């Protein structure tokens, strides 16, 4: 995480439970909406993109609870690896991000 802070991918903020809760609600709305879209060749990319957006919002919510604001999507990978100490999950997230 030090690397992400140094490169300005992340900044330290006040713990923000309200923002975290708002992000989770937004992610839940995305998931609810996605369930209504029929999966086919035309919709697959949109569904995948929106699933990633919901996942990213959940990660940002967790970040706010740990006092981090992510300034890039790459920073979430550092956060999962270094702060949550789950290198395997960080690699999965990064692959999905790309």
C-alpha positions as a Markdown table, in Angstrom:
| # | Residue | x | y | z |
|---|---|---|---|---|
| 1 | Unk | 0.0 | 0.0 | 0.0 |
| 2 | Unk | 3.0 | 2.3 | 0.6 |
| 3 | Unk | 3.7 | 2.0 | -3.1 |
| 4 | Unk | 0.2 | 3.1 | -4.0 |
| 5 | Unk | 0.3 | 6.0 | -1.5 |
| 6 | Unk | 3.7 | 7.1 | -2.9 |
| 7 | Unk | 2.4 | 7.0 | -6.5 |
| 8 | Unk | -0.7 | 9.0 | -5.4 |
| 9 | Unk | -3.1 | 6.1 | -6.4 |
| 10 | Unk | -4.6 | 6.3 | -2.9 |
| 11 | Unk | -5.0 | 8.9 | -0.2 |
| 12 | Unk | -5.7 | 8.6 | 3.5 |
| 13 | Unk | -9.1 | 9.9 | 4.5 |
| 14 | Unk | -11.4 | 10.0 | 7.5 |
| 15 | Unk | -13.3 | 6.7 | 8.1 |
| 16 | Unk | -16.6 | 7.3 | 6.3 |
| 17 | Unk | -19.4 | 4.8 | 7.1 |
| 18 | Unk | -22.0 | 6.9 | 5.4 |
| 19 | Unk | -20.1 | 6.9 | 2.1 |
| 20 | Unk | -19.4 | 3.2 | 2.4 |
| 21 | Unk | -23.1 | 2.4 | 3.0 |
| 22 | Unk | -24.0 | 4.6 | 0.0 |
| 23 | Unk | -21.6 | 2.7 | -2.2 |
| 24 | Unk | -22.9 | -0.7 | -1.1 |
| 25 | Unk | -26.5 | 0.5 | -1.9 |
| 26 | Unk | -25.4 | 1.6 | -5.3 |
| 27 | Unk | -23.7 | -1.7 | -6.0 |
| 28 | Unk | -26.8 | -3.6 | -4.9 |
| 29 | Unk | -28.9 | -1.5 | -7.3 |
| 30 | Unk | -26.5 | -2.3 | -10.1 |
| 31 | Unk | -26.8 | -6.1 | -9.3 |
| 32 | Unk | -30.6 | -5.8 | -9.1 |
| 33 | Unk | -30.7 | -4.1 | -12.5 |
| 34 | Unk | -28.3 | -6.6 | -14.1 |
| 35 | Unk | -30.6 | -9.5 | -13.1 |
| 36 | Unk | -33.3 | -8.0 | -15.3 |
| 37 | Unk | -31.1 | -7.9 | -18.4 |
| 38 | Unk | -31.3 | -11.1 | -20.6 |
| 39 | Unk | -27.8 | -12.5 | -21.2 |
| 40 | Unk | -26.9 | -12.7 | -24.9 |
| 41 | Unk | -24.1 | -11.8 | -27.2 |
| 42 | Unk | -25.2 | -8.2 | -27.4 |
| 43 | Unk | -25.6 | -7.7 | -23.6 |
| 44 | Unk | -22.7 | -9.8 | -22.3 |
| 45 | Unk | -20.1 | -6.9 | -22.4 |
| 46 | Unk | -22.5 | -4.5 | -20.7 |
| 47 | Unk | -23.4 | -7.0 | -18.0 |
| 48 | Unk | -19.7 | -7.8 | -17.4 |
| 49 | Unk | -18.8 | -4.1 | -17.2 |
| 50 | Unk | -21.6 | -3.4 | -14.7 |
| 51 | Unk | -20.7 | -6.4 | -12.6 |
| 52 | Unk | -17.2 | -5.0 | -12.4 |
| 53 | Unk | -18.6 | -1.6 | -11.4 |
| 54 | Unk | -20.6 | -3.2 | -8.6 |
| 55 | Unk | -17.5 | -5.0 | -7.4 |
| 56 | Unk | -15.4 | -1.9 | -7.6 |
| 57 | Unk | -18.0 | 0.0 | -5.5 |
| 58 | Unk | -17.9 | -2.7 | -2.8 |
| 59 | Unk | -14.1 | -2.5 | -2.7 |
| 60 | Unk | -14.3 | 1.3 | -2.4 |
| 61 | Unk | -16.8 | 1.0 | 0.4 |
| 62 | Unk | -14.4 | -1.3 | 2.3 |
| 63 | Unk | -11.6 | 1.2 | 1.5 |
| 64 | Unk | -13.5 | 4.0 | 3.2 |
| 65 | Unk | -13.9 | 1.8 | 6.3 |
| 66 | Unk | -10.2 | 1.4 | 6.4 |
| 67 | Unk | -9.6 | 5.1 | 5.8 |
| 68 | Unk | -8.5 | 4.9 | 2.1 |
| 69 | Unk | -9.8 | 6.7 | -0.9 |
| 70 | Unk | -8.8 | 5.0 | -4.2 |
| 71 | Unk | -7.7 | 7.4 | -7.0 |
| 72 | Unk | -7.3 | 4.6 | -9.5 |
| 73 | Unk | -8.7 | 1.1 | -10.0 |
| 74 | Unk | -5.2 | -0.3 | -9.8 |
| 75 | Unk | -5.0 | 1.0 | -6.2 |
| 76 | Unk | -7.8 | -1.5 | -5.2 |
| 77 | Unk | -5.5 | -4.3 | -6.2 |
| 78 | Unk | -2.8 | -3.0 | -3.8 |
| 79 | Unk | -5.4 | -2.5 | -1.1 |
| 80 | Unk | -6.6 | -6.1 | -1.4 |
| 81 | Unk | -3.1 | -7.5 | -1.4 |
| 82 | Unk | -1.4 | -5.3 | 1.2 |
| 83 | Unk | -4.2 | -4.2 | 3.6 |
| 84 | Unk | -6.6 | -7.1 | 3.4 |
| 85 | Unk | -3.6 | -9.4 | 3.0 |
| 86 | Unk | -5.2 | -11.6 | 0.3 |
| 87 | Unk | -2.7 | -11.8 | -2.6 |
| 88 | Unk | -4.8 | -14.5 | -4.4 |
| 89 | Unk | -7.9 | -12.3 | -4.4 |
| 90 | Unk | -5.9 | -9.3 | -5.5 |
| 91 | Unk | -4.6 | -11.2 | -8.5 |
| 92 | Unk | -8.2 | -12.2 | -9.4 |
| 93 | Unk | -9.4 | -8.7 | -9.0 |
| 94 | Unk | -6.6 | -7.3 | -11.1 |
| 95 | Unk | -7.3 | -9.8 | -13.9 |
| 96 | Unk | -11.0 | -8.9 | -13.9 |
| 97 | Unk | -10.0 | -5.2 | -13.9 |
| 98 | Unk | -8.0 | -5.6 | -17.0 |
